[in-house]
Amino acid sequence: MKIDVTNVRRMLRLNSLAPDIVEAILNGRAPEGLSLRQLHRGIPVSWRKQREFWG
């Protein structure tokens, strides 16, 4: 089975998403302006910066 490295990298970025943001997404309360496309472009490493960006 061949795995596309680009897709793996994109999925791994999602692991650094702040837990409260993940919970909000799973509960259907994703922060306004947050999209999968935006997540694929890059996520700030700091959870504080993520909350400021999507807060």
Beta strands, then each sheet from edge to edge (+ up, - down):
end
